[in-house]
Amino acid sequence: MAENSASADAPRFSPVIALLAVSAMWEGQLSAVLKDLGISTRKFALLGHIYAEPGISFSELARRSHITVQSAHTAVRALVDDGLVEDATSHAGAASDLSVTRHGERVLRDARDRLAQLDGALSEHLPQVAQSLDGIRAGIV
C-alpha cells in the first residue's frame, strides 16, 4: 500500500526549531526589559565580559561573544559613546585597556536584577517547559 504523499511531504517536528522559537521568545522578553536601560542583549553580554575582565582584548571579547573583531570594535565604541565603558588606549595598534564606568556598573547591576526576575519567571514555568520538552522528546523518538 502506497504511503499518502500528503503525510510524506508534511514537515516533521523539529526540536531545533522548537528550541529556537522558545529561545527567541525569552530573548525578546530580555530585550524588552533592557530597552529602557539603553542596552541590547548583545551590549549586556559585552558589558558583562568587560566587567568580569577589565583590559580584555578585542580578540578575546569577539571570541567570547561569537562576533568578529571588527564588530567588537564597533560595539565597544557604542558602549564608550553611551558612557558605559572607558577605553584608556583607544588609538590604533595599542593593546586595549577597557573598563566599565560607574554608570556602566549601575546599568549592569540593573540589567542583572532584571535578568534574575526573568529567570524567576522561567523557573515558575518550568513544569510547562518540562512538559514541552517531553513533547519534543516524544517527537524525535
FENHULIN-V413111 format. One record per residue. N is the residue number from 0. SS is DSSP state (H for helix, E for strand, - for the rest). PSI is psi in whole degrees, -180 to 180 (none if undefined). D_CENTER is the distance of its C-alpha to the mean C-alpha in whole Angstrom. Layout:
BEGIN
n: <N;N>
ss: <SS;SS>
psi: <PSI;PSI>
d_center: <D_CENTER;D_CENTER>
END
This chain:
BEGIN
n: <0;1;2;3;4;5;6;7;8;9;10;11;12;13;14;15;16;17;18;19;20;21;22;23;24;25;26;27;28;29;30;31;32;33;34;35;36;37;38;39;40;41;42;43;44;45;46;47;48;49;50;51;52;53;54;55;56;57;58;59;60;61;62;63;64;65;66;67;68;69;70;71;72;73;74;75;76;77;78;79;80;81;82;83;84;85;86;87;88;89;90;91;92;93;94;95;96;97;98;99;100;101;102;103;104;105;106;107;108;109;110;111;112;113;114;115;116;117;118;119;120;121;122;123;124;125;126;127;128;129;130;131;132;133;134;135;136;137;138;139;140>
ss: <-;-;-;-;H;H;H;H;H;-;-;-;-;-;H;H;H;H;H;H;H;H;H;H;H;H;H;H;H;H;H;H;H;H;H;H;H;-;-;-;H;H;H;H;H;H;H;H;H;H;H;H;-;-;-;-;-;H;H;H;H;H;H;H;H;-;-;-;H;H;H;H;H;H;H;H;H;H;H;H;H;-;-;-;E;E;E;-;-;-;-;-;-;-;-;-;-;E;E;E;-;H;H;H;H;H;H;H;H;H;H;H;H;H;H;H;H;H;H;H;H;H;H;H;-;H;H;H;H;H;H;H;H;H;H;H;H;H;H;H;->
psi: <130;143;142;122;-29;-42;-31;-31;-11;138;137;160;136;113;-31;-47;-40;-45;-37;-39;-44;-44;-45;-38;-48;-35;-38;-40;-41;-44;-42;-40;-17;-18;-47;-10;-10;20;154;175;-37;-45;-37;-47;-46;-44;-41;-42;-44;-39;-43;-29;79;140;5;142;157;-36;-42;-40;-43;-45;-47;-29;-4;44;171;162;-39;-43;-36;-42;-44;-45;-42;-39;-41;-40;-38;-47;-31;-1;19;-25;148;142;99;-20;69;12;152;138;-15;150;146;151;68;140;156;134;171;-42;-43;-38;-42;-44;-44;-44;-46;-41;-41;-37;-42;-37;-42;-38;-42;-39;-41;-43;-41;-43;-38;-30;3;-37;-41;-38;-45;-40;-41;-41;-35;-40;-40;-47;-43;-33;-19;-5;none>
d_center: <50;47;44;43;41;39;37;37;35;33;29;28;26;23;20;18;18;18;15;13;14;14;10;10;12;10;7;10;11;9;9;13;13;11;14;17;15;15;11;9;5;6;9;8;6;9;11;11;12;15;16;16;18;20;21;19;20;18;18;17;14;14;14;11;9;10;12;16;17;19;15;14;18;17;14;16;19;17;16;20;21;19;21;18;19;22;23;26;27;26;29;28;29;29;26;23;24;20;20;19;21;22;21;17;18;19;16;14;16;16;12;12;15;14;11;14;16;13;14;17;17;16;18;21;20;20;24;23;20;22;25;22;22;25;26;23;25;29;28;27;30>
END
